[in-house]
Amino acid sequence: MGRSFAERSHETELMDTETVSFEDYQACLKDLAMVNALTLTHGPILSWLDRATRNLAPNERVTVLDVGYGYGDLLRKIHSWGRRKGRAVGLVGVDLNPMSEPIARAATPASVSIEYRTGNVFDYMPEQPIDFVISSQTTHHMSDEELAVFIRWMEQVAARGWYIADLHRHPLPFHVFGTLARLARWHRFVQHDGPVSIARSFRKGDWEKILHAAGLAPGVAEIRWHIPFRLCVSRLK
């Protein structure tokens, strides 16, 4: 019997359940950053930041918090975006895995100012106002109930808006990614977890139910599809 994509899968990912060495985890994050680059993962967030800051004064500084930063590649991309735009950007990341922080720091040039932190984001108490909260390829690790809590948390913390970038649950990327990962000989976690991530991810109706459970009225948040098979949810205040 073939896999059904009608509902979110509850299959677990190796990265969430298997004990892994620092070197193994680092190799996995490097391959995931390569996947992000090849599949243009960060493009929708950068375009949204363009839109979100369009009406701000050019010299107005903004602070961005990335939840689940992993290798830190998205925060480094936003740093480059800020330099291109001539806008000062304060960058903060929070990640649950304690190995992410030293790995992201090592991959970040000394000239790039990013504050990497380890811990549960719900315990994070910002010392300064956070303009934008972003999260990329992280929310499929959460249950629908956890996501409703997360969205309510972002509503409280993000002064100007928030953005969730994640995957669209569909058989085409599920099968294509599995083949690509094997051919590219990416880390075994990437080969196993990539298709599982897609099966755990979302369709528009899933996000509509989650947003409703979080207490957001219809139309308050935007659900938008992006190439290749990305389903992103955003809110501008």
N, C-alpha and C positions, 0 to 999 in steps of 0.2 A: 504494500500500500504506500502511495506517495505521501510526502509531507503536506500537511494542510497549512495554509497561510491565513486562514480565516481569523484566527486569534493569535495573540502574542504567545510565543513559546515560553515555557518555564525551564527549559534546558539550561544547565549551568555552564559557565565558561571556565576554562582551565585557569585563566588569570585570576578568577575570583575564588577558586577552591583549592588549587594545588600549591604546595610549598615550593618556592623557587629561589634559586641563589641570586645574589646581586648581579652577577655577570649575565645570567640567563635573562633576568628581568630587563637589564639594560639593553641587551641584544633585541629583545622583543619590542621595547619602546622605540628603538632606532628603526626597526622595520615598520612599525606602525606610523612613524613620522614619514617614512618613504611612501607608504600607502596614502597618507593624507596629501602629500605633494602630488603624487600621480593622479589622484582622483579629485584634485582641486577642492579639497574638503573645506579649506578656510575661506574660499572666495565669498560665499554668502554672508559670512559674519563681517568681513571687511566692507562689503557693499552696504550692509545694514549700518555699520558705524559711519560710513559716508553720509547716509541719509539722516541718521540720528544726530549728527553734529553739524548738519548743513546750516542751521540758523544760529549757531553759537558764534560769539566773537572769535576772531582768529587767534587771539592771545589767551583765550579761556582754557584753562587746564581741566582735563577730565580724568577720572579714575576708573579703571576697568578691573573687575574681579573675575578670574577664570576658575571655575569649579571643575576639578578633575583634570589638571594641566598635563599630567603624564610626563612627556619628554620636554615640555615647555615650548614646543614649536609654534603653537598658536600665539602665545604671548610675545615671542620674538617677531612673529609676523606683524602683530599689532604695533610693536615698537617701530618697525620699519615703516608701517603705514603712517604713524604719527610724525616721523621724520620727513616723509614725503609731503605731508600736509602742512608741515610747519607748526604742528600742534603738540604742546606738552601733554604727555599721557603718563599718569601714574599707574603702574602695572602690579597687580597682586594675584597670586595663585594659591589655591588651597587644594590639597590632594590627600586622600585618606591613606595611601600607601607610603610608609616612611622612606622607602627606597627611591621614590620619585624625586624627592627634593635634592639629594646629592647628584643624581643623574642629570636633572634639568639644570642645576647650577653648573656642572661640568661642561654642558653643551652650550652654555650661554657666555658670550664674550664678556670680559670684565667691564667693557665700556657700555654694556647694555644693562640698565638698571631695572631689575625685576625682583620683587619681593616674593620668594617662594616660601610657602608654609606647609606644614604637615598637620593634619587633623580632620575632624568631622566638621563640615562647613556649618552645621547648625550650632556648633559651639564657638564659631568665629565671631568675635566682637570687633568690628572695624574701629580703628582709632580715628579715622577720617571718613567723611561721607563717600559713599560709593555711587558713582553716576550710573554705571552699567554693569550688570552681572551677565556673564556669558558662560555657556557650557557646551562643549563639542564632543559628540560621540560618547557621552557619559550616561545620559538618562536611560538608555536601554538596559543598563545594569539595575535599575530601580523598578519596583512594583508600581502599579497604578496608584496605590494608596500613598506610597512614598513620594511619588511625583506630585500628587496634589499638595502634600506638605511642603515640598521643595518650591513649588510655584508660589504658594502663600508666603514662604520665606523670602523669595526674590521680590515679591510685591512690597514687602516691608523694607528690604535693604536697598534696592535699586532706586535711586532718586529720579533717574531719567528713563530707565527702561531695562529690559532684559531680552536675551536671545538664547534659544536652545537650538543647536544644530545636531541632527541625528539622522538615522537611516529610515528609508521607506521599505516596509516589509513587502517583498515581492519575489516570486520565484526566479525571475531573470537575474538580478544581481546575486541572489543566493547561489545559483549554479555557476555563473560566470566568475564570481570571486573565488570560489573554491578551486576552480581550474587554474585561474591566474596565480593564486597563492602557491599551488603545488609546482607550477612551471617556474615561478620566480624563486622557489626554494626559500621562501620566507620562513621565519621562526615557526616552530611547530605550534606554538600558541596562536600565532596569526592564522595559520592554516586551519586550525580547529575552531578558534573563537570567531573568526570573521563571518562565516556562514551562520554560526549560532547567534551572533550579534544581530544579523539581518532578521533571523527568525524571531528574535526577542523584540524587534523594533516596532514601528508604528504605521498605522494608516490614519487617514484624516479623522475617521470616526473615533478612533482611540483617543486622539488628542482632544476632540470635542468633549468626550465624556470626562477626561481628566481635568480639563479647564473648568467644566461645570462643577466637578467635585471640589475644585479649589476655590469656588465661589466667584469666578469671573463670568460676567454676563456675556452672551453671544456677541461677537464682533469686537470685544475689547482687545483680544489678542489675535494676531494674524497667523494663519497656517499656510505656509507656502512651499511648493515643491520646487526643487532645484536639480539640475543635471549634476552628477549621475545618480539618480534615485536617492536624493536627500529630501527629507521632510523636516522643515524647520518651523519653529514657533517663536513668535516675537511679540513684544509689547513696548510701545513708546508712550511715555507719559506726557 
